[in-house]
Amino acid sequence: MKNLLVVLSGPSGVGKGTIVSRLLEKGGFYLSVSCTTRAPRQGEKDGRDYFFISREQFLSEIANGGFLEYSEHFSNFYGTPGKYVEEQLRKGDVLLEIEVDGALQVKKAHPEAILIMIAPPNEQELRARLKKRGSESDEKIEERIKRMDYELSKKHLYDYVVINDNLDDAVEEIANIISRRKGEKK
Ligand code: 5GP
């Protein structure tokens, strides 16, 4: 495989979405669109943000071996469609924005994939920020914080950890990691 599979993970609220948008603006990347059983949020579009499918469809895709990886978290299934990624990889480098369990499955199947964890400069501060998110119930907030601790506890398994202290610097650092790795592959 000539093109790179780049996996970005990081806890909720760390700025993953913004970093991904900035990398896409730079060009040369294809973002993989995942399947999920969760309901679309306001403004989300099927086929652009996710492929929104039913639990039955998801389970049948698992049985057909259709996912490169999948995981069940926040009471829903999320998975990367294998065929879709293969097609995109023929065209260029592919970015996956997925959580840790899925990322580690990708690394097992594709040891050459680059795993990058985006971490907050200050975990305490992110925890406090998540608590202040007004739109969610206490239970949901607790769930996200537990998940954040879990995700960060796996960062030693990643190839790189990038601290999102300053957005421009974090984007630059990730772009540099990718171009360095591309140089090594030539
Ligand atoms: P959200 O529901 O906020 O869009 O996403 C929740 C979490 O699911 C995020 O950490 C996101 O990175 C992760 N996620 C999104 N798509 C996938 C996927 O295809 N596989 C896995 N394992 N996680 C995903």
py3Dmol code that shows the C-alpha trace and the ligand (Angstrom):
import py3Dmol

protein = """\
ATOM      1  CA  MET A   1       0.000   0.000   0.000  1.00  0.00           C
ATOM      2  CA  LYS A   2       1.574   3.282  -1.141  1.00  0.00           C
ATOM      3  CA  ASN A   3      -0.817   5.752   0.411  1.00  0.00           C
ATOM      4  CA  LEU A   4      -1.065   6.269   4.135  1.00  0.00           C
ATOM      5  CA  LEU A   5      -3.781   5.328   6.546  1.00  0.00           C
ATOM      6  CA  VAL A   6      -3.771   7.946   9.289  1.00  0.00           C
ATOM      7  CA  VAL A   7      -5.854   7.373  12.399  1.00  0.00           C
ATOM      8  CA  LEU A   8      -6.689  10.297  14.672  1.00  0.00           C
ATOM      9  CA  SER A   9      -8.185   9.729  18.099  1.00  0.00           C
ATOM     10  CA  GLY A  10      -8.674  11.824  21.177  1.00  0.00           C
ATOM     11  CA  PRO A  11     -11.230  12.453  23.874  1.00  0.00           C
ATOM     12  CA  SER A  12     -14.425  14.345  23.338  1.00  0.00           C
ATOM     13  CA  GLY A  13     -13.883  18.119  23.418  1.00  0.00           C
ATOM     14  CA  VAL A  14     -10.181  17.991  22.524  1.00  0.00           C
ATOM     15  CA  GLY A  15     -10.703  19.656  19.129  1.00  0.00           C
ATOM     16  CA  LYS A  16     -10.433  16.632  16.844  1.00  0.00           C
ATOM     17  CA  GLY A  17     -13.160  17.858  14.484  1.00  0.00           C
ATOM     18  CA  THR A  18     -11.474  21.225  13.927  1.00  0.00           C
ATOM     19  CA  ILE A  19      -8.089  19.593  13.371  1.00  0.00           C
ATOM     20  CA  VAL A  20      -9.588  17.194  10.825  1.00  0.00           C
ATOM     21  CA  SER A  21     -11.258  20.097   8.945  1.00  0.00           C
ATOM     22  CA  ARG A  22      -7.970  21.990   8.829  1.00  0.00           C
ATOM     23  CA  LEU A  23      -6.086  18.953   7.523  1.00  0.00           C
ATOM     24  CA  LEU A  24      -8.732  18.447   4.840  1.00  0.00           C
ATOM     25  CA  GLU A  25      -8.410  22.114   3.824  1.00  0.00           C
ATOM     26  CA  LYS A  26      -4.701  21.534   3.286  1.00  0.00           C
ATOM     27  CA  GLY A  27      -5.711  18.924   0.700  1.00  0.00           C
ATOM     28  CA  GLY A  28      -4.447  15.498  -0.312  1.00  0.00           C
ATOM     29  CA  PHE A  29      -6.522  13.600   2.241  1.00  0.00           C
ATOM     30  CA  TYR A  30      -9.709  11.637   2.031  1.00  0.00           C
ATOM     31  CA  LEU A  31     -11.787  11.430   5.170  1.00  0.00           C
ATOM     32  CA  SER A  32     -13.395   8.080   5.765  1.00  0.00           C
ATOM     33  CA  VAL A  33     -17.121   8.285   6.483  1.00  0.00           C
ATOM     34  CA  SER A  34     -18.124   5.856   9.232  1.00  0.00           C
ATOM     35  CA  CYS A  35     -21.339   3.975   9.778  1.00  0.00           C
ATOM     36  CA  THR A  36     -23.183   4.529  13.029  1.00  0.00           C
ATOM     37  CA  THR A  37     -26.393   3.441  14.703  1.00  0.00           C
ATOM     38  CA  ARG A  38     -26.736   6.726  16.578  1.00  0.00           C
ATOM     39  CA  ALA A  39     -29.333   9.230  15.419  1.00  0.00           C
ATOM     40  CA  PRO A  40     -28.146  12.191  13.330  1.00  0.00           C
ATOM     41  CA  ARG A  41     -27.592  15.411  15.272  1.00  0.00           C
ATOM     42  CA  GLN A  42     -28.966  18.664  13.991  1.00  0.00           C
ATOM     43  CA  GLY A  43     -27.154  19.688  10.808  1.00  0.00           C
ATOM     44  CA  GLU A  44     -25.592  16.279  10.192  1.00  0.00           C
ATOM     45  CA  LYS A  45     -26.037  14.760   6.750  1.00  0.00           C
ATOM     46  CA  ASP A  46     -26.233  11.105   5.815  1.00  0.00           C
ATOM     47  CA  GLY A  47     -23.248  10.118   3.665  1.00  0.00           C
ATOM     48  CA  ARG A  48     -21.268  13.210   4.658  1.00  0.00           C
ATOM     49  CA  ASP A  49     -20.974  13.044   8.461  1.00  0.00           C
ATOM     50  CA  TYR A  50     -21.860   9.375   8.847  1.00  0.00           C
ATOM     51  CA  PHE A  51     -23.811   6.676   7.104  1.00  0.00           C
ATOM     52  CA  PHE A  52     -26.693   6.445   9.562  1.00  0.00           C
ATOM     53  CA  ILE A  53     -27.895   2.845   9.625  1.00  0.00           C
ATOM     54  CA  SER A  54     -30.072   0.684  11.867  1.00  0.00           C
ATOM     55  CA  ARG A  55     -28.747  -1.734  14.473  1.00  0.00           C
ATOM     56  CA  GLU A  56     -29.950  -4.619  12.302  1.00  0.00           C
ATOM     57  CA  GLN A  57     -28.052  -3.303   9.274  1.00  0.00           C
ATOM     58  CA  PHE A  58     -24.955  -2.771  11.414  1.00  0.00           C
ATOM     59  CA  LEU A  59     -25.059  -6.307  12.829  1.00  0.00           C
ATOM     60  CA  SER A  60     -25.514  -7.756   9.373  1.00  0.00           C
ATOM     61  CA  GLU A  61     -22.499  -5.739   8.097  1.00  0.00           C
ATOM     62  CA  ILE A  62     -20.443  -7.158  10.985  1.00  0.00           C
ATOM     63  CA  ALA A  63     -21.524 -10.679   9.997  1.00  0.00           C
ATOM     64  CA  ASN A  64     -20.532  -9.969   6.376  1.00  0.00           C
ATOM     65  CA  GLY A  65     -17.076  -8.788   7.453  1.00  0.00           C
ATOM     66  CA  GLY A  66     -17.836  -5.356   6.044  1.00  0.00           C
ATOM     67  CA  PHE A  67     -15.963  -3.338   8.668  1.00  0.00           C
ATOM     68  CA  LEU A  68     -12.262  -2.608   8.861  1.00  0.00           C
ATOM     69  CA  GLU A  69     -12.977  -2.017  12.559  1.00  0.00           C
ATOM     70  CA  TYR A  70     -15.961  -1.278  14.735  1.00  0.00           C
ATOM     71  CA  SER A  71     -16.743  -0.542  18.329  1.00  0.00           C
ATOM     72  CA  GLU A  72     -19.734  -0.101  20.583  1.00  0.00           C
ATOM     73  CA  HIS A  73     -19.526   2.974  22.785  1.00  0.00           C
ATOM     74  CA  PHE A  74     -21.900   5.640  24.096  1.00  0.00           C
ATOM     75  CA  SER A  75     -24.613   2.923  23.635  1.00  0.00           C
ATOM     76  CA  ASN A  76     -24.189   2.878  19.850  1.00  0.00           C
ATOM     77  CA  PHE A  77     -22.163   1.082  17.224  1.00  0.00           C
ATOM     78  CA  TYR A  78     -19.605   2.905  15.101  1.00  0.00           C
ATOM     79  CA  GLY A  79     -17.605   1.301  12.307  1.00  0.00           C
ATOM     80  CA  THR A  80     -15.319   2.001   9.364  1.00  0.00           C
ATOM     81  CA  PRO A  81     -16.531   0.464   6.104  1.00  0.00           C
ATOM     82  CA  GLY A  82     -13.633  -1.628   4.756  1.00  0.00           C
ATOM     83  CA  LYS A  83     -14.434  -1.312   1.044  1.00  0.00           C
ATOM     84  CA  TYR A  84     -14.853   2.447   1.255  1.00  0.00           C
ATOM     85  CA  VAL A  85     -11.422   2.868   2.838  1.00  0.00           C
ATOM     86  CA  GLU A  86      -9.786   0.588   0.275  1.00  0.00           C
ATOM     87  CA  GLU A  87     -11.267   2.656  -2.560  1.00  0.00           C
ATOM     88  CA  GLN A  88     -10.132   5.926  -0.988  1.00  0.00           C
ATOM     89  CA  LEU A  89      -6.651   4.561  -0.352  1.00  0.00           C
ATOM     90  CA  ARG A  90      -6.239   3.994  -4.073  1.00  0.00           C
ATOM     91  CA  LYS A  91      -6.752   7.730  -4.568  1.00  0.00           C
ATOM     92  CA  GLY A  92      -4.714   9.181  -1.725  1.00  0.00           C
ATOM     93  CA  ASP A  93      -3.993   9.249   2.001  1.00  0.00           C
ATOM     94  CA  VAL A  94      -6.973   8.432   4.176  1.00  0.00           C
ATOM     95  CA  LEU A  95      -7.856   9.931   7.547  1.00  0.00           C
ATOM     96  CA  LEU A  96      -9.916   7.989  10.056  1.00  0.00           C
ATOM     97  CA  GLU A  97     -11.290   9.891  13.041  1.00  0.00           C
ATOM     98  CA  ILE A  98     -12.179   7.083  15.416  1.00  0.00           C
ATOM     99  CA  GLU A  99     -11.855   6.115  19.074  1.00  0.00           C
ATOM    100  CA  VAL A 100      -9.131   3.978  20.653  1.00  0.00           C
ATOM    101  CA  ASP A 101     -10.610   0.469  20.473  1.00  0.00           C
ATOM    102  CA  GLY A 102     -11.204   0.850  16.752  1.00  0.00           C
ATOM    103  CA  ALA A 103      -7.816   2.486  16.211  1.00  0.00           C
ATOM    104  CA  LEU A 104      -6.044  -0.468  17.802  1.00  0.00           C
ATOM    105  CA  GLN A 105      -7.996  -2.885  15.587  1.00  0.00           C
ATOM    106  CA  VAL A 106      -6.834  -0.895  12.538  1.00  0.00           C
ATOM    107  CA  LYS A 107      -3.215  -1.124  13.723  1.00  0.00           C
ATOM    108  CA  LYS A 108      -3.542  -4.887  14.060  1.00  0.00           C
ATOM    109  CA  ALA A 109      -4.908  -5.264  10.540  1.00  0.00           C
ATOM    110  CA  HIS A 110      -2.596  -2.588   9.046  1.00  0.00           C
ATOM    111  CA  PRO A 111       0.598  -2.288  11.111  1.00  0.00           C
ATOM    112  CA  GLU A 112       1.785   0.445   8.723  1.00  0.00           C
ATOM    113  CA  ALA A 113      -1.132   2.718   9.737  1.00  0.00           C
ATOM    114  CA  ILE A 114      -0.090   5.821  11.685  1.00  0.00           C
ATOM    115  CA  LEU A 115      -1.897   6.242  14.991  1.00  0.00           C
ATOM    116  CA  ILE A 116      -2.025   9.788  16.348  1.00  0.00           C
ATOM    117  CA  MET A 117      -3.618  10.641  19.679  1.00  0.00           C
ATOM    118  CA  ILE A 118      -4.691  14.241  20.173  1.00  0.00           C
ATOM    119  CA  ALA A 119      -4.424  15.056  23.861  1.00  0.00           C
ATOM    120  CA  PRO A 120      -5.483  18.121  25.828  1.00  0.00           C
ATOM    121  CA  PRO A 121      -2.785  20.364  27.345  1.00  0.00           C
ATOM    122  CA  ASN A 122      -4.546  20.009  30.671  1.00  0.00           C
ATOM    123  CA  GLU A 123      -6.756  17.029  31.506  1.00  0.00           C
ATOM    124  CA  GLN A 124      -8.292  18.746  34.538  1.00  0.00           C
ATOM    125  CA  GLU A 125      -9.355  21.655  32.404  1.00  0.00           C
ATOM    126  CA  LEU A 126     -10.950  19.435  29.754  1.00  0.00           C
ATOM    127  CA  ARG A 127     -12.794  17.527  32.472  1.00  0.00           C
ATOM    128  CA  ALA A 128     -14.156  20.823  33.826  1.00  0.00           C
ATOM    129  CA  ARG A 129     -15.092  21.951  30.313  1.00  0.00           C
ATOM    130  CA  LEU A 130     -16.991  18.730  29.610  1.00  0.00           C
ATOM    131  CA  LYS A 131     -18.872  19.198  32.888  1.00  0.00           C
ATOM    132  CA  LYS A 132     -19.976  22.642  31.821  1.00  0.00           C
ATOM    133  CA  ARG A 133     -21.496  21.466  28.510  1.00  0.00           C
ATOM    134  CA  GLY A 134     -25.050  22.557  29.189  1.00  0.00           C
ATOM    135  CA  SER A 135     -26.849  20.407  26.647  1.00  0.00           C
ATOM    136  CA  GLU A 136     -26.246  16.997  28.218  1.00  0.00           C
ATOM    137  CA  SER A 137     -27.543  15.149  31.272  1.00  0.00           C
ATOM    138  CA  ASP A 138     -25.199  14.494  34.229  1.00  0.00           C
ATOM    139  CA  GLU A 139     -25.201  10.840  33.310  1.00  0.00           C
ATOM    140  CA  LYS A 140     -24.074  11.544  29.733  1.00  0.00           C
ATOM    141  CA  ILE A 141     -21.379  13.941  30.960  1.00  0.00           C
ATOM    142  CA  GLU A 142     -20.076  11.321  33.427  1.00  0.00           C
ATOM    143  CA  GLU A 143     -20.013   8.796  30.582  1.00  0.00           C
ATOM    144  CA  ARG A 144     -17.924  11.158  28.416  1.00  0.00           C
ATOM    145  CA  ILE A 145     -15.485  11.851  31.252  1.00  0.00           C
ATOM    146  CA  LYS A 146     -15.038   8.134  31.954  1.00  0.00           C
ATOM    147  CA  ARG A 147     -14.454   7.633  28.247  1.00  0.00           C
ATOM    148  CA  MET A 148     -11.900  10.447  28.203  1.00  0.00           C
ATOM    149  CA  ASP A 149      -9.933   8.773  31.022  1.00  0.00           C
ATOM    150  CA  TYR A 150     -10.108   5.464  29.167  1.00  0.00           C
ATOM    151  CA  GLU A 151      -8.957   6.973  25.857  1.00  0.00           C
ATOM    152  CA  LEU A 152      -6.036   8.820  27.445  1.00  0.00           C
ATOM    153  CA  SER A 153      -4.997   5.668  29.320  1.00  0.00           C
ATOM    154  CA  LYS A 154      -4.241   4.077  25.914  1.00  0.00           C
ATOM    155  CA  LYS A 155      -2.080   6.844  24.544  1.00  0.00           C
ATOM    156  CA  HIS A 156       1.141   4.867  25.051  1.00  0.00           C
ATOM    157  CA  LEU A 157      -0.120   2.481  22.345  1.00  0.00           C
ATOM    158  CA  TYR A 158      -0.181   5.267  19.761  1.00  0.00           C
ATOM    159  CA  ASP A 159       2.688   6.126  17.405  1.00  0.00           C
ATOM    160  CA  TYR A 160       2.418   9.830  18.237  1.00  0.00           C
ATOM    161  CA  VAL A 161       0.741  11.986  20.862  1.00  0.00           C
ATOM    162  CA  VAL A 162       0.048  15.557  19.765  1.00  0.00           C
ATOM    163  CA  ILE A 163      -0.978  18.079  22.421  1.00  0.00           C
ATOM    164  CA  ASN A 164      -3.626  20.476  21.160  1.00  0.00           C
ATOM    165  CA  ASP A 165      -2.398  23.532  23.035  1.00  0.00           C
ATOM    166  CA  ASN A 166      -2.444  25.768  19.985  1.00  0.00           C
ATOM    167  CA  LEU A 167      -4.554  24.731  17.000  1.00  0.00           C
ATOM    168  CA  ASP A 168      -2.151  25.944  14.279  1.00  0.00           C
ATOM    169  CA  ASP A 169       0.781  24.192  15.935  1.00  0.00           C
ATOM    170  CA  ALA A 170      -1.138  20.941  16.381  1.00  0.00           C
ATOM    171  CA  VAL A 171      -2.239  20.921  12.719  1.00  0.00           C
ATOM    172  CA  GLU A 172       1.319  21.708  11.600  1.00  0.00           C
ATOM    173  CA  GLU A 173       2.743  18.949  13.794  1.00  0.00           C
ATOM    174  CA  ILE A 174       0.349  16.369  12.365  1.00  0.00           C
ATOM    175  CA  ALA A 175       0.995  17.525   8.783  1.00  0.00           C
ATOM    176  CA  ASN A 176       4.749  17.221   9.450  1.00  0.00           C
ATOM    177  CA  ILE A 177       4.399  13.719  10.885  1.00  0.00           C
ATOM    178  CA  ILE A 178       2.499  12.658   7.776  1.00  0.00           C
ATOM    179  CA  SER A 179       4.896  14.217   5.276  1.00  0.00           C
ATOM    180  CA  ARG A 180       7.872  12.741   7.137  1.00  0.00           C
ATOM    181  CA  ARG A 181       6.299   9.293   6.991  1.00  0.00           C
ATOM    182  CA  LYS A 182       5.495   9.732   3.311  1.00  0.00           C
ATOM    183  CA  GLY A 183       9.137  10.615   2.691  1.00  0.00           C
ATOM    184  CA  GLU A 184      10.224   7.411   4.453  1.00  0.00           C
ATOM    185  CA  LYS A 185       7.927   5.324   2.245  1.00  0.00           C
ATOM    186  CA  LYS A 186       9.291   6.591  -1.060  1.00  0.00           C
TER     187      LYS A 186
END
"""
ligand_1 = """\
24
5GP
P -19.887 11.150 17.930
O -21.094 10.349 18.310
O -19.640 12.296 18.875
O -19.922 11.579 16.476
O -18.621 10.182 18.045
C -18.333 9.537 19.236
C -16.999 8.830 19.128
O -17.069 7.833 18.114
C -15.825 9.722 18.750
O -14.760 9.445 19.649
C -15.458 9.274 17.354
O -14.066 9.411 17.123
C -15.851 7.814 17.396
N -16.082 7.238 16.077
C -16.621 7.835 14.988
N -16.637 6.987 13.942
C -16.073 5.828 14.375
C -15.770 4.560 13.738
O -16.014 4.320 12.560
N -15.204 3.628 14.524
C -14.890 3.826 15.825
N -14.306 2.842 16.483
N -15.140 4.989 16.443
C -15.719 5.983 15.733
"""
view = py3Dmol.view(width=600, height=400)
view.addModel(protein, "pdb")
view.setStyle({"model": 0}, {"cartoon": {"style": "trace"}})
view.addModel(ligand_1, "xyz")
view.setStyle({"model": 1}, {"stick": {}})
view.zoomTo()
view.show()
